[in-house]
Amino acid sequence: MSTNKPQPLAVITGGASGIGLGAVKRFLKEGYEVLSLDANKEAGDKSINDLKSDTYKLNFTHCDITSHSQIESIFNALLEEKRPAKVLINCAGISPALNPLHEYSVDEWLRTIDINLHGTFYACREFLKLATAMNIEEGAIVNVASIMGTRASAAQASYGASKHAVVGLTKSIAQDYATMNIRANAIGPGVIDTPMNTELMKDENVMQYLLQRVPMKRVASADEVANLIYFLASSEASYITGSYYPIDGGYLAS
């Protein structure tokens, strides 16, 4: 890669593990500079040690995605440094314990909405403010929703509500910023082999039940999801915006 041409910058939330880490690796491989944001400092520091090299330019910022002031300060710093971000990937999220709604803790409900929805909104808002201020020629947002972004499942009210909202937010952004050539798309992962699903995947009965609905009869890797994320952020998807793409082994089609 020529050192004369500046590397495009991708900001990736939840970049220290799982789908986010898979995306970090893919964008580094494709020649991007990556700014990874995550609440898990230990995992973030490890990713720096594992991946940073003379070829890859990776920076990690420890932050709370539910704190608008923290997210705002990160993007304000990019503006002060005159560093436009071309891509935003929102991977930060949680999957709370299963409970019927009347037994659901209000605190747990708020925490799920804060991380999955408000955190995505904060990052999108500040990315778009930066893009507008720096008058970028093109940009892309990919928000990681879920297969629960278009359907519902028992005992997952907060998760389903937050992911449905992420899909709606994404479509609205696509409408608002199309004339600026900033595209926004959402993806809907099914069951993915990530740390968030480690305990779930240990339960053979649960996995047998889930895989009965998956025509491909397996879970996906984080790298497979990262491939879709990169495609949607790349120039190969230059006419794709406001869309939702499941990556679920056929689950939603079954």
C-alpha positions as CSV (number, residue, x, y, z in Angstrom):
1,M,0.0,0.0,0.0
2,S,1.3,3.5,-0.9
3,T,2.1,5.6,2.1
4,N,1.3,8.7,0.2
5,K,-2.4,8.2,0.2
6,P,-4.1,8.6,3.6
7,Q,-5.9,5.5,4.8
8,P,-9.7,5.9,5.1
9,L,-10.9,5.8,8.7
10,A,-13.5,3.3,10.0
11,V,-14.9,3.8,13.5
12,I,-16.2,0.5,15.0
13,T,-18.1,0.3,18.3
14,G,-17.9,-2.9,20.2
15,G,-14.7,-3.6,18.4
16,A,-12.9,-5.5,21.1
17,S,-14.7,-8.9,20.6
18,G,-17.2,-10.9,18.6
19,I,-18.6,-9.4,15.4
20,G,-16.9,-6.1,16.2
21,L,-13.5,-7.6,16.4
22,G,-14.2,-9.5,13.2
23,A,-15.1,-6.2,11.5
24,V,-11.9,-4.6,12.9
25,K,-9.8,-7.3,11.3
26,R,-11.6,-7.1,8.0
27,F,-11.3,-3.4,7.7
28,L,-7.6,-3.5,8.6
29,K,-7.0,-6.1,6.0
30,E,-8.7,-3.9,3.4
31,G,-6.4,-1.0,4.2
32,Y,-8.5,1.1,6.6
33,E,-7.3,2.9,9.6
34,V,-9.5,1.7,12.4
35,L,-10.7,3.4,15.6
36,S,-12.2,0.7,17.9
37,L,-14.5,1.7,20.7
38,D,-15.4,-0.6,23.5
39,A,-16.4,-0.7,27.2
40,N,-14.1,-3.7,27.8
41,K,-10.6,-2.2,28.3
42,E,-8.8,-5.5,28.8
43,A,-10.1,-6.9,25.5
44,G,-9.5,-3.7,23.7
45,D,-5.9,-3.5,24.8
46,K,-5.4,-7.1,23.9
47,S,-6.8,-6.5,20.4
48,I,-4.2,-3.7,20.0
49,N,-1.4,-6.0,21.1
50,D,-2.6,-8.8,18.8
51,L,-3.3,-6.7,15.7
52,K,-1.3,-3.5,15.6
53,S,1.7,-3.6,13.2
54,D,3.6,-1.6,10.6
55,T,0.9,-2.6,8.1
56,Y,-2.2,-2.1,10.3
57,K,-3.1,1.2,11.9
58,L,-5.4,0.4,14.8
59,N,-6.3,2.6,17.8
60,F,-8.5,1.7,20.7
61,T,-10.5,4.0,22.9
62,H,-12.1,2.7,26.1
63,C,-15.6,4.2,26.4
64,D,-19.1,3.7,27.6
65,I,-21.4,3.7,24.5
66,T,-24.3,4.8,26.7
67,S,-22.6,8.1,27.5
68,H,-23.3,10.6,24.9
69,S,-20.7,13.0,26.2
70,Q,-18.0,10.3,25.8
71,I,-19.0,9.5,22.2
72,E,-19.3,13.2,21.4
73,S,-15.8,13.9,22.7
74,I,-14.3,11.1,20.6
75,F,-15.8,12.6,17.4
76,N,-15.0,16.1,18.4
77,A,-11.3,15.1,18.7
78,L,-11.5,13.7,15.2
79,L,-12.9,17.1,14.0
80,E,-10.1,19.0,15.8
81,E,-7.6,16.8,14.2
82,K,-9.3,17.2,10.8
83,R,-9.7,13.4,10.5
84,P,-12.9,12.5,8.6
85,A,-14.3,9.1,9.3
86,K,-15.6,7.4,6.1
87,V,-17.3,4.5,7.8
88,L,-19.2,3.8,11.1
89,I,-19.9,0.3,12.2
90,N,-22.1,-0.1,15.3
91,C,-21.6,-3.5,16.8
92,A,-21.9,-2.7,20.5
93,G,-24.8,-4.5,22.1
94,I,-26.0,-6.9,24.7
95,S,-28.5,-9.8,24.8
96,P,-30.2,-9.8,28.2
97,A,-31.6,-12.8,30.1
98,L,-34.9,-14.3,28.9
99,N,-38.0,-13.2,30.9
100,P,-41.7,-12.6,30.3
101,L,-42.4,-8.9,30.3
102,H,-44.2,-8.7,33.7
103,E,-41.1,-10.2,35.4
104,Y,-38.7,-8.0,33.5
105,S,-36.5,-5.7,35.7
106,V,-37.0,-2.0,34.7
107,D,-33.3,-1.5,35.2
108,E,-32.5,-4.3,32.8
109,W,-35.0,-2.9,30.3
110,L,-33.3,0.5,30.4
111,R,-29.8,-1.0,30.2
112,T,-30.7,-2.9,27.1
113,I,-32.3,0.1,25.4
114,D,-29.4,2.3,26.4
115,I,-26.7,0.0,25.0
116,N,-28.5,-1.4,21.9
117,L,-30.4,1.7,20.8
118,H,-29.2,4.8,22.5
119,G,-25.6,3.9,22.0
120,T,-26.2,3.3,18.3
121,F,-28.0,6.6,18.0
122,Y,-25.2,8.5,19.8
123,A,-22.5,7.1,17.5
124,C,-24.6,7.7,14.4
125,R,-25.4,11.3,15.5
126,E,-21.8,12.2,16.1
127,F,-20.5,10.5,13.0
128,L,-23.0,12.4,10.9
129,K,-22.1,15.7,12.6
130,L,-18.5,15.1,11.8
131,A,-19.4,14.2,8.2
132,T,-21.4,17.3,7.8
133,A,-18.8,19.6,9.4
134,M,-16.0,18.2,7.2
135,N,-18.2,18.0,4.1
136,I,-17.2,14.4,3.2
137,E,-17.9,13.2,-0.3
138,E,-19.2,9.8,0.7
139,G,-19.7,7.7,3.8
140,A,-21.4,4.5,5.1
141,I,-23.0,3.4,8.3
142,V,-23.7,-0.3,9.0
143,N,-25.7,-1.0,12.2
144,V,-25.7,-4.5,13.6
145,A,-29.3,-5.3,14.5
146,S,-30.5,-8.9,14.7
147,I,-32.9,-11.4,13.3
148,M,-35.0,-10.0,16.1
149,G,-35.0,-6.7,14.3
150,T,-37.9,-7.9,12.1
151,R,-39.6,-10.6,14.1
152,A,-40.4,-11.4,17.7
153,S,-39.5,-14.1,20.1
154,A,-41.0,-15.0,23.5
155,A,-39.3,-13.6,26.6
156,Q,-37.1,-11.2,24.5
157,A,-39.2,-8.0,24.6
158,S,-36.4,-5.6,25.4
159,Y,-34.0,-7.1,22.9
160,G,-36.6,-7.3,20.2
161,A,-37.7,-3.7,20.8
162,S,-34.2,-2.3,20.7
163,K,-33.3,-4.2,17.5
164,H,-36.5,-3.3,15.7
165,A,-35.7,0.3,16.7
166,V,-32.2,0.1,15.3
167,V,-33.6,-1.1,11.9
168,G,-36.0,1.9,11.9
169,L,-33.3,4.3,12.9
170,T,-31.1,3.0,10.0
171,K,-33.8,3.5,7.4
172,S,-34.5,7.0,8.6
173,I,-30.8,7.9,8.4
174,A,-30.7,6.6,4.9
175,Q,-33.5,8.9,3.9
176,D,-32.0,11.9,5.5
177,Y,-28.5,11.6,4.2
178,A,-28.8,10.1,0.7
179,T,-28.2,13.4,-1.0
180,M,-24.9,13.6,0.9
181,N,-23.9,10.2,-0.5
182,I,-23.9,8.8,3.0
183,R,-25.5,5.3,3.0
184,A,-26.9,3.5,6.0
185,N,-27.8,-0.2,6.2
186,A,-28.6,-2.7,9.0
187,I,-27.8,-6.3,9.2
188,G,-29.6,-9.1,11.1
189,P,-27.3,-11.7,12.4
190,G,-28.8,-15.0,13.6
191,V,-26.9,-17.2,16.1
192,I,-23.2,-16.3,15.8
193,D,-20.2,-17.9,17.5
194,T,-19.2,-14.9,19.7
195,P,-18.4,-14.4,23.4
196,M,-22.0,-13.0,23.9
197,N,-23.4,-16.4,22.9
198,T,-20.8,-18.6,24.7
199,E,-23.1,-19.7,27.5
200,L,-26.0,-20.2,25.1
201,M,-23.9,-22.5,22.9
202,K,-23.0,-24.7,25.8
203,D,-26.6,-25.7,26.2
204,E,-27.1,-28.6,23.9
205,N,-30.9,-28.5,24.2
206,V,-31.1,-24.8,23.3
207,M,-28.8,-25.2,20.4
208,Q,-30.7,-28.2,19.1
209,Y,-33.9,-26.2,19.2
210,L,-32.3,-23.2,17.5
211,L,-30.6,-25.2,14.7
212,Q,-33.9,-26.9,13.9
213,R,-34.9,-23.5,12.4
214,V,-31.7,-22.9,10.6
215,P,-31.7,-24.7,7.2
216,M,-27.8,-24.6,7.1
217,K,-27.8,-26.4,10.4
218,R,-24.9,-24.5,11.9
219,V,-24.0,-21.2,13.5
220,A,-22.0,-18.5,11.7
221,S,-18.6,-17.1,12.6
222,A,-17.9,-13.5,13.3
223,D,-15.8,-13.3,10.2
224,E,-18.7,-14.3,8.0
225,V,-20.7,-11.4,9.5
226,A,-17.7,-9.1,9.0
227,N,-17.7,-10.0,5.3
228,L,-21.3,-8.7,4.9
229,I,-20.5,-5.6,6.9
230,Y,-17.5,-4.8,4.8
231,F,-19.4,-5.3,1.6
232,L,-22.2,-2.9,2.7
233,A,-19.6,-0.3,3.7
234,S,-17.6,-0.6,0.5
235,S,-18.0,1.0,-2.9
236,E,-19.3,-2.4,-4.2
237,A,-22.6,-1.5,-2.4
238,S,-22.7,2.1,-3.7
239,Y,-26.4,2.0,-4.6
240,I,-27.5,0.2,-1.5
241,T,-29.0,2.2,1.4
242,G,-31.9,2.0,3.8
243,S,-31.9,-1.8,3.7
244,Y,-31.9,-4.7,6.2
245,Y,-29.9,-7.8,5.4
246,P,-30.3,-11.0,7.5
247,I,-27.3,-13.2,7.9
248,D,-28.9,-16.2,9.5
249,G,-28.3,-19.4,7.5
250,G,-31.9,-19.2,6.3
251,Y,-33.6,-18.8,9.7
252,L,-36.0,-16.1,8.7
253,A,-37.0,-17.9,5.5
254,S,-37.9,-21.1,7.3
